[in-house]
């Protein structure tokens, strides 16, 4: 069943520095990387991770299984 693109975008905007949107889409490795970058840097790298999230919002169109997001 396809996951919602809107849910992915909202998770990326509001909880993206913790990588929650990547866990939602099944990209566990990227989610862990974003979570660790934010936590280990005590949030100082949060803006860098947020920019990473903006890039993902614009470029990621499929979940980890290769299924297109539902509109």
HELIX and SHEET records of a PDB file:
HELIX    1   1 UNK A    5  UNK A   15  1                                  11    
HELIX    2   2 UNK A   16  UNK A   18  5                                   3    
HELIX    3   3 UNK A   20  UNK A   25  1                                   6    
HELIX    4   4 UNK A   28  UNK A   40  1                                  13    
HELIX    5   5 UNK A   46  UNK A   59  1                                  14    
END                                                                             
